[in-house]
Amino acid sequence: MNSPMKFFYSLFMQMMLMVHIGCTQPGVQTSSVSKESGMRTGAEQLNAYLPLLTGKRIAIVANQTSRINGCHLVDSLKSRGVQIQCVFAPEHGFRGEQGAGEKVKNGVDTKSGIQVISLYGKHLKPTQEDLEGIDLVMFDIQDVGARFYTYISTLQYVMEACAEQNKMLLILDRPNPNGDYVDGPVLDTNFRSFIGMNPIPVVHGMTIGEYAKMLNGEKWLKGKKTCKIQVIPVSNYTHRDLYSLPVAPSPNLPNMAAVYLYPSLCFFEGTKVSVGRGTDFPFQMIGYPGFKGGDTAFRPTSIHGKALDPPYEDSLCEGLNLREFMASSNKKQLHLGWLIQMYRQYPNKGSFFTPFFEKLSGTEMLRKQIILGESESEIRQSWQKQLDQFKQIRKKYLLYEDFE
């Protein structure tokens, strides 16, 4: 790894991504990499979009990552007199306090006093009633660039609702921390679900704003409708840039090691292998009781707002510690070696995979290839043609200079 990469990685690993409820103290730097490079998120460019909000009744799709220099977007806009009618909350909730799969409830935000409408669970899409009286909808959520990370699915449902109700969607764009590569099997739409709605690879290499353009351009919205969107792009950003997230994007991605490992390790959520949920290092360790040849051990416990009833709760798991892996390896690809290794060593191979695996991989082929004993290079080669085709489509919608 060259010296600049070592510097940035060291910086990332030192910055533990904490979820704040209020604004940080004046002068506290929340995103040193973006400040040093002159990078500014869409939300930070108030002068570019505040005039668009004047005199309008606003709905905002937001969570704990929706921040302007440490202050929540909703709190900041409210203090400037913007008429915020409601907030739509994705998975994990408006303030990011719900763990994976936990119910996100409707209610009133205690800090701002604004109505919160859940977009997770049975109510995934804003209704006509939800958008009644709304002049403009805003979307500002930090994504991590993986197909199965549900914020892009929420984006799609919001775009469909806006298209149906003839509402403008204003997207405040943010960098993609995994936006410097594209990899993985392209989703077979027979396996479409909330964790994979369109034929894109596991790592799509696009920002929220770019993906919204693709949803429109490829006619992937319901009824092939088009949503009226305006994107406030990130300034001074390219897909070659590394970006350290100032706020954890979800409870089980607490630092940059987890964010980088997530696209490769999330496959294990469809197996009998723990990814460290219920520990201090989720998505940085893998294992199960009885694994041989590992270098770590951990005991998952139930943690409110992070991991309720995690796999192997209160049981000792042996496995692999991957926290230092990204410092010595090329992160610009999915890593399948761990998945293959765990399958080969699992004592009861017939029960290793769960039905959830196909939803995560987006195909029935990956399970079959692993069972047949194909190598990582053989598996990667099998998805290359579709991956190359996707890259050509992707180019049409990029807002930023690409990594290639």
N, C-alpha and C positions, 0 to 999 in steps of 0.2 A: 504494500500500500504506500503511495507516495506521501510526502510530507503534508500537503494541504488536506488530503483525505484523513490522515491521522489526526490532524488538528481538529477538523470538523467532527470526526467521530468521538474524539475525547470530549469535545464540548457538548455533544449530544448526550453522552452517557452521564455527564455531570449534572445535566438539567433534568431532575425528576419532575415529571409533568403533574402538577397538582391542580385539582379542581377547586377553583375559588368561587365563592358565592357573591362577594362584593367586588369592588374595584381594588386594585393594588394601590399601595402608597405612591404618591407622586415621586417620579424619578426612578422607580423600580423598572428595570429593563425586562420585558417579558419575551422578547424574541430576538436575541442578540444577532443571530445570523442574518435575519431580514434587515435589521437596522444597519449592520455593517455593510451590507451589499446595496443598500438603498431600496431593497424590496419592500413594497407596501401592499398589503392585502386590499381587496375591494372595500371592505368595511372601513379601513383606515382613511380612505379618500373621501371624506365627508363632503368636500366641496363639489365632488362629481355627482352626488346623488341627492343631497339635501334639497336642492331646488325642485327635484321630481316629487318630493313628499309634501310640499307646501299645499295646505288646504285639502289634503286627501286623508281619507280614513284608511288606515293601514292594518294589514295582518302580516305577521312575521313568523316564518318557519325558522326556529332557532333552538339551540341548546347551549350547554356550558362553554362551547368553543366559540360562540358568537361574540367576539370581544374586539374592542378598540383600545389598544395599549393597556390592557388589563381591566378595562371597564366593560361590563356587558353591553352589547349593542342596544338591547331594549332599554336599559337604564339610561344609557347615554342619549338615545333619541328622545325618550320621555322628558329628560331634563331640558331638551331643546324645544319642547313644545310640540313634537310630532304626535299626531292623533293615532295612537296604537289601540285598535279595537280588541284584538285578541292575538294570542301566540299559539301557533301549532307546534306540538312537541313530538319529536320522533322517538324511536327506541331509546331507552335510558332516561327519557324525560327532559323537560325544559332546562333544569339545573343539573342534569346528568347524575341523578342520585339513584336510579334504578339499575340493577344488574341485568345481564343478558336474559331475555325472555320474561323478565318481571313486568307486571302490569303497569302501564302508564295511565294514570287517571285524569279525567277532566277536573278542573277546579279553578281556584284563583291563586295566582302567585303572591305569596305573602310579602315579598319585598316590593314589588311594583304595583300590586293591586289589580293587575290585568288578568282577564280571563284566559285560561290555558285549556286548549282543546287537544286531546290525545290523537296522534296519528299512528298509534301502534296497538295491535290487538285486533279486535273486530272492526275498528274504525280506522282504516288505512288511508282513506281519501276524503278530503274536505267535501262536504255536501253543499247543495244549493243554499240551505239554511245557514251553514257555517259562513258562507261567503256573502250572504245578504248584507247590503250596505257597505261592502268593502270596495274601495276604489282601486287599490293596488296591493299586491302580495309581494313580500320580500322573502328571499331565501338566503340564509347565511349559516352554513354548517361546514365544519372541517371534515373532509373525507380522507380516507387513507389509501384509496386507489385499488381496492380489491372488490371483485364482482359480488361477493357474498356479504360485504359490509352494507347494511340495509339503508344507509342514508341516500344512496342513489335510487333505490326503489321508492323511497318517500318522495324524492324529487320527481320521479315519473308520475306518481299519483297526484301530486300537487299541480304539475303541468297539465295533466288531463282535466283536472277540476277547473283550472283557470281557462283552458281552451273551451270547455263546455259552457262556462259561465261568462265568457268574454272578458276575462280579467287579465291585466298586464302582470307579468312576473318579473320582478327586478332581482337579479342574482348578483350577490356580492361575492366575487370569486376568491378562492384561496389556493395556495400551492398544493400540489399532490406530493406527499413525502415519498411515495413510491412511483412518482411520475417519470422516472428516468429509465424505465424499461417496460416492455410489453411481453407477457409470457403466459403460458398455460393453455389448457384445452378451451376451445370456443364452445359456449353452451349450446347443447342440443335443445331446441325449444320444447321437446317432449318432456323435459325435466324443468320446465319453467316454474318458478315459485317466487316468494318474496325475497329470497336470498339469491335470485338469479332470474331476471325477467327477459333478457334479450341476448342475442347471439354475439356475445363479447367474451374475450378470454378472462381468465381469473385476474390477471393484472392488466388493466386496460390502458394505463399511462395517460390518463386524461384528468383535467380538473373538472369540478362540478359544472363550471360554465361551458367548457368544451363538450362535456357529455350531454348537457341540455341541448346544445346545437345539434348533436348527433341524434338525439331522440326526435327532434323536429325533422331533421333532414332525411332520416331513414324511415320516417312515417311509422314509428314504433308506438306512438300514443294510441289509445283506444279510438277506434273508428278512423284511424289515419289522420286525425285532426292535427292542427298546428297551433302551438301556444305562442302568444305574443311575449317575447322575452327581450330584456335588455340586460347585458352583462357588464358589470363594472370590473374590468380585468385587473389582475395583479400587476403592479408596475415593476419594471426591472427584474422580471422573472423569465427563466427559460427552463425547459425540461431537463437540462443538465445540472441545474442548481439543486443543492441539498438544502433541506428546510427543516429546522428543528421546531417541533410543535410546542407552543408556549403553554398549552392546556391539554390534558389527556383527552383524546377524542371519545373514549368510553372507559368504563371502570376497569376493564381487564386489559387495556393497552396503556399501562402507566408510564412508559418511557419509550425512547426511540428504538431500543433493542427489540421490544415487543412489536412495535409498529413495523419494523423491517422484517421480522420473522413471521408476522401474522399471515401473509399470503401462503406461505409454505406449511405452517403448522395448523391452519384452520381445517385442513383435510382430516386431521385426527379427531375432530368433533363428530365425525361419522364413523368412528371406530371405538374400540375398547381401551384406547390409550388416553390418559389424562394429559392435558396441555398446561397443567399447573393452576387451573382455576381453584380458588380456595387457598392459595398461598400468596406470599409476597411477590412472586415472580411469574404471574400468568403469561402464557405464550412466550416463555423463555426456558421452560423445562418440559420434558415429555417422559412418560413412564407409566408403569402399572405394577401391581404387586407381583413379585416373582421374576421381574425382568433381570436377566443376567448380563454382566459385562458393562454395566453403567458406571457413571462417575458421580452420581448424586442420589439423594433420597429425600423424599418430602411426604408430608402428611396433610392432605387437603382438609380444610374445615369450612363450615358454613359461615359466610360473611355477608351480613346485610348490605344491600346496595352494590354488591360485587359478585358474590357467588353463593346463592342459596342451594343447598343440597348438591354440592359438586360431585362429579364422579369419584368413587373410592373415598367418600367422606370418612374421615377418622381412620383410614387404613394407610399403612406405610407403603409407599410406592418407590420402586427403584427405577432409575432411568438416566437420561442424559441432560446435563446442564449446558444450555446453548447460549448463555448470556454473553459470552465473549466471542461467539462464532463470527459475528458480523465484523469484528475488528480485523479478522485475518482471512476473510473470504470475499468473493465477488457477490454482492447482493443483487446484481442485475439479472437474476434468474430465479425461478422457483427451484427449490431443493427437494427432490423426491427420495433421496437416499435414506432419510430417516424413516419415511413411510414404508419403504421396501424392507428396511432392516427390522422394523418393529413387527411387520407381518410375518417375516421369515422366522422370527424368534417366538412369536406368540404360540402358546401350547395348543390352543383350540382354534385352529385357523377358520373353521366353519362359522364361528361366531365373532370373528375379528371385525368385520364390517357390519354397520347397521344400515337400515334403509335410508338414513339421512345422508349417507355418503354420496349417493348419486345427485342429490340436490346441491351439495357443495361442489362436487367436481363438474356438474353440469353435463355429465355423459355417463353411459354405462361401460364405456371402454376402459377407463382407468382401473376400475376394480378388476375387470377381466384380465387386463395386462399384468397387474401385480400378482394375481393368482396363478397365471401361466408362467410366472418367473421371468418376464421380460426385464431387461436392464433399463436403467434410467435413460441412457442415450437412445435406446430403441423406442421407449415411450415418448420421449421428446420429439423424435423424428416423426412420429405418427400424427402429431398435431401441427407440424410446421406449415403445411400447405394452407390450412384454414387460418393460421396465425398470420401468415404473409398477406392473405386476402384482407383480413381485418386491418392490418397496418395501412393498406392502401385506402381503405374507407376512412380510417381515423385521420389521415392527413387532411381531408377536406374540412375538418372541423376544428383544427388546432388554432388557438389564439396566441400561442407562444412558440418561439424557436424550439425545434425538436432536439432530442438527444443524439440523433443520427445525422 
